[in-house]
């Protein structure tokens, strides 16, 4: 696996484990957080499901 593939996997695993986008940006050395979020925020089904679940839980808490 090329080094870029390892870097990419590392970033995704960090995000899936709950690391903030800011932490991942600094860890990868991106000058701008937009680069990090554009590349990594939409690539993981686990991240998407987690975001949807979190939103759903929050909305349910408002309704109770």
TIDRENFI-430896 format. One line per field, with one value per atom (N, C-alpha, C, O, CB): residue number from 0; residue in three letters; atom name; z, x, y. Coordinates in nm, 4 decimals. Atoms other than C-alpha are relative to their C-alpha. Glycine has a CB too. Example, Ala and Ser with C-alpha at 12.3 -4.5 7.8 and 13.67 -1.06 7.14 Angstrom:
BEGIN
num: [0;0;0;0;0;1;1;1;1;1]
residu: [ALA;ALA;ALA;ALA;ALA;SER;SER;SER;SER;SER]
atome: [N;CA;C;O;CB;N;CA;C;O;CB]
z: [0.0000;0.7800;0.0000;0.0665;0.1246;-0.0060;0.7140;0.0730;0.0899;-0.1415]
x: [0.0890;1.2300;0.0900;0.1936;-0.0992;-0.0820;1.3670;-0.0770;-0.0261;0.0414]
y: [-0.1190;-0.4500;0.1200;0.1181;0.0027;-0.1190;-0.1060;0.1090;0.2198;0.0462]
! end
This chain:
BEGIN
num: [0;0;0;0;0;1;1;1;1;1;2;2;2;2;2;3;3;3;3;3;4;4;4;4;4;5;5;5;5;5;6;6;6;6;6;7;7;7;7;7;8;8;8;8;8;9;9;9;9;9;10;10;10;10;10;11;11;11;11;11;12;12;12;12;12;13;13;13;13;13;14;14;14;14;14;15;15;15;15;15;16;16;16;16;16;17;17;17;17;17;18;18;18;18;18;19;19;19;19;19;20;20;20;20;20;21;21;21;21;21;22;22;22;22;22;23;23;23;23;23;24;24;24;24;24;25;25;25;25;25;26;26;26;26;26;27;27;27;27;27;28;28;28;28;28;29;29;29;29;29;30;30;30;30;30;31;31;31;31;31;32;32;32;32;32;33;33;33;33;33;34;34;34;34;34;35;35;35;35;35;36;36;36;36;36;37;37;37;37;37;38;38;38;38;38;39;39;39;39;39;40;40;40;40;40;41;41;41;41;41;42;42;42;42;42;43;43;43;43;43;44;44;44;44;44;45;45;45;45;45;46;46;46;46;46;47;47;47;47;47;48;48;48;48;48;49;49;49;49;49;50;50;50;50;50;51;51;51;51;51;52;52;52;52;52;53;53;53;53;53;54;54;54;54;54;55;55;55;55;55;56;56;56;56;56;57;57;57;57;57;58;58;58;58;58;59;59;59;59;59;60;60;60;60;60;61;61;61;61;61;62;62;62;62;62;63;63;63;63;63]
residu: [UNK;UNK;UNK;UNK;UNK;UNK;UNK;UNK;UNK;UNK;UNK;UNK;UNK;UNK;UNK;UNK;UNK;UNK;UNK;UNK;UNK;UNK;UNK;UNK;UNK;UNK;UNK;UNK;UNK;UNK;UNK;UNK;UNK;UNK;UNK;UNK;UNK;UNK;UNK;UNK;UNK;UNK;UNK;UNK;UNK;UNK;UNK;UNK;UNK;UNK;UNK;UNK;UNK;UNK;UNK;UNK;UNK;UNK;UNK;UNK;UNK;UNK;UNK;UNK;UNK;UNK;UNK;UNK;UNK;UNK;UNK;UNK;UNK;UNK;UNK;UNK;UNK;UNK;UNK;UNK;UNK;UNK;UNK;UNK;UNK;UNK;UNK;UNK;UNK;UNK;UNK;UNK;UNK;UNK;UNK;UNK;UNK;UNK;UNK;UNK;UNK;UNK;UNK;UNK;UNK;UNK;UNK;UNK;UNK;UNK;UNK;UNK;UNK;UNK;UNK;UNK;UNK;UNK;UNK;UNK;UNK;UNK;UNK;UNK;UNK;UNK;UNK;UNK;UNK;UNK;UNK;UNK;UNK;UNK;UNK;UNK;UNK;UNK;UNK;UNK;UNK;UNK;UNK;UNK;UNK;UNK;UNK;UNK;UNK;UNK;UNK;UNK;UNK;UNK;UNK;UNK;UNK;UNK;UNK;UNK;UNK;UNK;UNK;UNK;UNK;UNK;UNK;UNK;UNK;UNK;UNK;UNK;UNK;UNK;UNK;UNK;UNK;UNK;UNK;UNK;UNK;UNK;UNK;UNK;UNK;UNK;UNK;UNK;UNK;UNK;UNK;UNK;UNK;UNK;UNK;UNK;UNK;UNK;UNK;UNK;UNK;UNK;UNK;UNK;UNK;UNK;UNK;UNK;UNK;UNK;UNK;UNK;UNK;UNK;UNK;UNK;UNK;UNK;UNK;UNK;UNK;UNK;UNK;UNK;UNK;UNK;UNK;UNK;UNK;UNK;UNK;UNK;UNK;UNK;UNK;UNK;UNK;UNK;UNK;UNK;UNK;UNK;UNK;UNK;UNK;UNK;UNK;UNK;UNK;UNK;UNK;UNK;UNK;UNK;UNK;UNK;UNK;UNK;UNK;UNK;UNK;UNK;UNK;UNK;UNK;UNK;UNK;UNK;UNK;UNK;UNK;UNK;UNK;UNK;UNK;UNK;UNK;UNK;UNK;UNK;UNK;UNK;UNK;UNK;UNK;UNK;UNK;UNK;UNK;UNK;UNK;UNK;UNK;UNK;UNK;UNK;UNK;UNK;UNK;UNK;UNK;UNK;UNK;UNK;UNK;UNK;UNK;UNK;UNK;UNK;UNK;UNK;UNK;UNK;UNK;UNK;UNK;UNK;UNK;UNK]
atome: [N;CA;C;O;CB;N;CA;C;O;CB;N;CA;C;O;CB;N;CA;C;O;CB;N;CA;C;O;CB;N;CA;C;O;CB;N;CA;C;O;CB;N;CA;C;O;CB;N;CA;C;O;CB;N;CA;C;O;CB;N;CA;C;O;CB;N;CA;C;O;CB;N;CA;C;O;CB;N;CA;C;O;CB;N;CA;C;O;CB;N;CA;C;O;CB;N;CA;C;O;CB;N;CA;C;O;CB;N;CA;C;O;CB;N;CA;C;O;CB;N;CA;C;O;CB;N;CA;C;O;CB;N;CA;C;O;CB;N;CA;C;O;CB;N;CA;C;O;CB;N;CA;C;O;CB;N;CA;C;O;CB;N;CA;C;O;CB;N;CA;C;O;CB;N;CA;C;O;CB;N;CA;C;O;CB;N;CA;C;O;CB;N;CA;C;O;CB;N;CA;C;O;CB;N;CA;C;O;CB;N;CA;C;O;CB;N;CA;C;O;CB;N;CA;C;O;CB;N;CA;C;O;CB;N;CA;C;O;CB;N;CA;C;O;CB;N;CA;C;O;CB;N;CA;C;O;CB;N;CA;C;O;CB;N;CA;C;O;CB;N;CA;C;O;CB;N;CA;C;O;CB;N;CA;C;O;CB;N;CA;C;O;CB;N;CA;C;O;CB;N;CA;C;O;CB;N;CA;C;O;CB;N;CA;C;O;CB;N;CA;C;O;CB;N;CA;C;O;CB;N;CA;C;O;CB;N;CA;C;O;CB;N;CA;C;O;CB;N;CA;C;O;CB;N;CA;C;O;CB;N;CA;C;O;CB;N;CA;C;O;CB;N;CA;C;O;CB;N;CA;C;O;CB]
z: [0.0000;0.0000;0.0000;0.0793;0.1230;0.0028;-0.0923;0.1296;0.1984;-0.1212;-0.1233;0.1917;0.0058;0.1135;0.0101;0.0007;0.0822;0.0441;0.1113;-0.1403;-0.0418;0.1301;0.1511;0.2130;-0.0699;-0.1455;0.4855;0.0698;0.1725;0.0411;-0.0562;0.5557;-0.0037;0.0925;-0.0776;0.0188;0.4198;0.1001;0.1644;-0.1461;-0.0946;0.6265;0.1426;0.2203;-0.0119;-0.1339;0.9372;0.0288;0.1374;0.0137;-0.0188;0.8901;0.0199;0.1080;-0.1201;-0.0117;0.8410;0.1347;0.1998;-0.1149;-0.1287;1.1460;0.1163;0.2139;0.0183;-0.1028;1.3547;0.0091;0.1181;-0.0303;0.0010;1.2478;0.0528;0.1296;-0.1418;-0.0459;1.3061;0.1508;0.2152;-0.0747;-0.1434;1.6559;0.0817;0.2048;0.0295;-0.0710;1.7391;0.0035;0.0662;0.1378;0.0046;1.6724;-0.0742;-0.1666;-0.0687;0.0679;1.5715;-0.1332;-0.1543;0.0889;0.1298;1.2205;0.0196;-0.0554;-0.0906;-0.0286;1.3680;0.0393;-0.0046;0.1130;-0.0402;1.5300;-0.1221;-0.1387;0.1035;0.1196;1.2035;-0.0920;-0.1487;-0.0748;0.0818;1.0147;0.0506;-0.0276;0.0013;-0.0565;1.2509;-0.0113;-0.0391;0.1466;0.0079;1.2528;-0.1409;-0.1581;0.0417;0.1385;0.8724;-0.0529;-0.1567;-0.0882;0.0420;0.8484;-0.1086;-0.1805;-0.0467;0.0975;0.6301;0.0497;0.1663;-0.0255;-0.0365;0.6286;0.0280;0.1155;-0.1113;-0.0097;0.5910;0.0320;-0.0301;-0.1311;-0.0395;0.7580;-0.1130;-0.1142;0.1234;0.1139;0.4378;-0.0806;-0.1274;-0.0902;0.0725;0.2685;0.0704;0.0071;-0.0103;-0.0778;0.5472;-0.0093;-0.0359;0.1461;-0.0002;0.5596;-0.1393;-0.1521;0.0542;0.1363;0.1806;-0.0375;-0.1050;-0.0993;0.0386;0.1475;0.0889;0.0395;0.0052;-0.0925;0.4582;0.0621;0.1171;0.1072;-0.0742;0.5886;-0.0627;0.0079;0.0150;0.0673;0.3319;-0.0404;-0.1107;-0.1218;0.0544;0.2786;0.0850;0.0423;-0.0200;-0.0882;0.5689;0.0302;0.0793;0.1288;-0.0321;0.6015;0.1512;0.1980;-0.0558;-0.1460;0.9746;0.0487;0.1381;0.0652;-0.0385;1.0033;-0.0328;0.0474;-0.0703;0.0409;0.8129;0.0931;0.1385;-0.1452;-0.0889;1.0226;0.1400;0.2039;0.0056;-0.1330;1.3427;0.0073;0.1065;0.0366;0.0037;1.2421;-0.0020;0.0683;-0.1212;0.0090;1.1521;0.1333;0.1806;-0.1145;-0.1295;1.4751;0.1075;0.1884;0.0421;-0.0963;1.6793;-0.0165;0.0819;-0.0133;0.0288;1.5114;0.0453;0.1069;-0.1513;-0.0380;1.5639;0.1521;0.2041;-0.0576;-0.1471;1.9340;0.0551;0.1484;0.0571;-0.0448;1.9765;-0.0217;0.0672;-0.0741;0.0288;1.8087;0.0931;0.1391;-0.1476;-0.0929;2.0216;0.1398;0.2096;0.0042;-0.1332;2.3360;0.0079;0.1149;0.0344;0.0016;2.2319;0.0089;0.0635;-0.1265;0.0035;2.1837;0.1304;0.1541;-0.1151;-0.1231;2.5220;0.1149;0.2244;0.0397]
x: [0.0851;0.0000;0.0896;0.1831;-0.0968;-0.0791;0.1388;-0.0175;-0.1187;-0.0405;0.0023;0.2170;-0.1244;-0.1801;0.1273;0.1192;-0.0704;-0.1239;-0.2118;-0.0223;0.1110;-0.3113;-0.0022;-0.1086;0.0082;-0.0096;-0.1855;-0.0417;-0.1095;0.1426;0.0351;-0.2219;-0.1515;-0.2124;0.0715;0.1439;-0.5757;-0.0754;-0.1705;-0.0393;0.0616;-0.6700;0.0126;-0.0826;0.0644;-0.0224;-0.5189;-0.0983;-0.1559;0.1452;0.0915;-0.7276;-0.1435;-0.2140;0.0071;0.1364;-1.0503;-0.0193;-0.1220;-0.0306;0.0116;-0.9841;-0.0034;-0.0754;0.1161;0.0056;-0.9166;-0.1407;-0.1962;0.1028;0.1340;-1.2477;-0.1041;-0.1924;-0.0375;0.0953;-1.4373;0.0109;-0.0874;0.0222;-0.0186;-1.2903;-0.0455;-0.0447;0.1450;0.0527;-1.4284;0.0917;0.0586;-0.0321;-0.0897;-1.1331;-0.0687;-0.1471;0.1349;0.0581;-1.2295;0.0700;0.1839;0.0099;-0.0577;-1.1721;0.1231;0.2201;-0.1053;-0.1134;-0.9392;0.1235;0.2346;-0.0364;-0.1108;-0.7250;0.0602;0.1821;-0.0471;-0.0475;-0.7042;0.0736;0.1772;-0.1178;-0.0675;-0.6154;0.1419;0.2370;-0.0797;-0.1320;-0.3274;0.0905;0.2098;-0.0125;-0.0765;-0.2165;0.0551;0.1683;-0.0876;-0.0421;-0.2015;0.0841;0.1491;-0.1213;-0.0787;-0.0399;-0.0647;0.0034;0.1318;0.0698;-0.3070;-0.0034;-0.0335;-0.1436;-0.0013;-0.2787;-0.1414;-0.1623;0.0647;0.1368;-0.6540;-0.0920;-0.0812;-0.0433;0.0915;-0.9271;-0.0956;-0.1493;-0.0799;0.0874;-1.1313;0.0542;-0.0228;-0.0148;-0.0617;-0.8866;-0.0336;-0.0760;0.1541;0.0260;-0.9269;-0.1462;-0.1771;0.0392;0.1424;-1.3045;-0.0497;-0.1344;-0.0820;0.0409;-1.3450;0.0418;-0.0326;0.0599;-0.0520;-1.1348;-0.0539;-0.0825;0.1518;0.0241;-1.2270;-0.1387;-0.1737;0.0971;0.1261;-1.5701;-0.1078;-0.1999;-0.0513;0.1090;-1.7805;0.0351;-0.0432;-0.0416;-0.0450;-1.5867;-0.0337;-0.0099;0.1453;0.0229;-1.6972;-0.1484;-0.2137;0.0786;0.1401;-2.0374;-0.0216;-0.1274;-0.0414;0.0107;-1.9688;-0.0159;-0.0962;0.1238;0.0126;-1.9210;-0.1384;-0.1990;0.1067;0.1320;-2.2404;-0.1079;-0.1950;-0.0289;0.0985;-2.4405;0.0073;-0.0955;0.0198;-0.0185;-2.2954;-0.0595;-0.1229;0.1492;0.0547;-2.3893;-0.1518;-0.2162;0.0526;0.1455;-2.7428;-0.0568;-0.1575;-0.0409;0.0454;-2.7813;0.0065;-0.0853;0.0843;-0.0145;-2.6523;-0.1074;-0.1626;0.1359;0.1051;-2.8942;-0.1356;-0.2145;-0.0035;0.1270;-3.1825;-0.0153;-0.1227;-0.0090;0.0039;-3.0961;-0.0259;-0.1043;0.1317;0.0177;-3.0744;-0.1434;-0.2040;0.0971;0.1373;-3.4087;-0.0999;-0.1963;-0.0343;0.0863;-3.5718;0.0063;-0.0950;0.0388;-0.0135;-3.4356;-0.0749;-0.1230;0.1488;0.0741;-3.5946;-0.1497;-0.2231;0.0324;0.1426;-3.9320;-0.0510;-0.1717;-0.0287;0.0456;-3.9365;-0.0172;-0.0551;0.0950]
y: [-0.1179;0.0000;0.1240;0.1342;-0.0001;-0.1237;0.3410;0.0802;0.0674;0.0864;-0.0800;0.5820;0.0892;0.1106;0.0864;-0.0851;0.8081;-0.0787;-0.0248;0.0599;0.0851;0.5175;-0.0199;-0.0199;-0.1348;0.0136;0.4672;0.1285;0.1254;-0.0379;-0.1312;0.8383;0.0204;0.0673;0.1140;-0.0139;0.8362;-0.0898;-0.0455;-0.0359;0.0936;0.5294;0.0515;0.0440;-0.1392;-0.0556;0.6881;0.1137;0.1197;0.0506;-0.1128;1.0029;-0.0484;0.0008;0.0954;0.0525;0.8066;-0.0689;-0.0500;-0.0983;0.0685;0.5900;0.0991;0.0782;-0.0978;-0.1044;0.8994;0.0592;0.0734;0.1113;-0.0593;1.0519;-0.0984;-0.0600;0.0451;0.1006;0.7273;-0.0232;-0.0600;-0.1313;0.0200;0.7052;0.1199;0.1161;-0.0294;-0.1166;1.0491;0.1205;0.2212;-0.0379;-0.1154;1.2769;0.1151;0.0932;-0.0373;-0.1162;1.6281;0.0237;-0.0181;0.1261;-0.0333;1.7524;0.0894;0.0785;0.0703;-0.0885;2.0174;-0.0823;-0.0528;0.1001;0.0861;1.7460;-0.0695;-0.0738;-0.1042;0.0697;1.5527;0.0969;0.0621;-0.0663;-0.1021;1.8716;0.0234;0.0229;0.1330;-0.0265;1.9418;-0.1227;-0.1100;0.0429;0.1246;1.5779;-0.0222;-0.0674;-0.1190;0.0195;1.5688;0.1160;0.1036;-0.0188;-0.1147;1.9118;0.0833;0.1565;-0.0455;-0.0838;2.0679;0.1436;0.1691;-0.0522;-0.1415;2.4452;0.0501;0.1342;0.0836;-0.0473;2.4901;-0.1179;-0.2237;0.0702;0.1077;2.2822;-0.0377;-0.1485;0.0415;0.0294;2.3047;-0.1174;-0.2013;0.1238;0.1110;2.0699;-0.1312;-0.2279;0.0191;0.1211;1.8156;-0.0405;-0.1566;0.0208;0.0345;1.8349;-0.0375;-0.1260;0.1162;0.0342;1.8278;-0.1425;-0.2137;0.0996;0.1312;1.5139;-0.1120;-0.2211;0.0010;0.1103;1.3166;-0.0076;-0.1120;0.0074;0.0028;1.4085;-0.0857;-0.1268;0.1374;0.0712;1.2229;-0.1430;-0.2069;0.0764;0.1276;0.9009;-0.1208;-0.2338;0.0044;0.1124;0.6876;-0.0165;0.0756;0.0174;0.0290;0.5252;0.0051;0.0472;-0.1387;-0.0034;0.4906;0.1439;0.1705;-0.0653;-0.1412;0.8689;0.0533;0.1242;0.0847;-0.0467;0.9351;-0.0548;0.0194;-0.0412;0.0607;0.6908;0.0582;0.0806;-0.1501;-0.0571;0.8303;0.1408;0.1767;0.0033;-0.1351;1.1849;-0.0016;0.0763;0.0750;0.0109;1.0850;-0.0483;0.0043;-0.0960;0.0509;0.8867;0.1084;0.1220;-0.1209;-0.1085;1.1798;0.1057;0.1549;0.0635;-0.0982;1.4181;-0.0535;0.0182;0.0341;0.0626;1.1766;-0.0034;0.0269;-0.1429;0.0010;1.1360;0.1395;0.1565;-0.0550;-0.1388;1.5127;0.0463;0.1061;0.0935;-0.0411;1.5726;-0.0711;-0.0099;-0.0295;0.0731;1.3014;0.0589;0.0634;-0.1470;-0.0604;1.4654;0.1332;0.1706;0.0211;-0.1268;1.7958;-0.0241;0.0582;0.0798;0.0309;1.6285;-0.0623;-0.0665;-0.0933;0.0646;1.4532;0.0953;0.0538;-0.1064]
! end
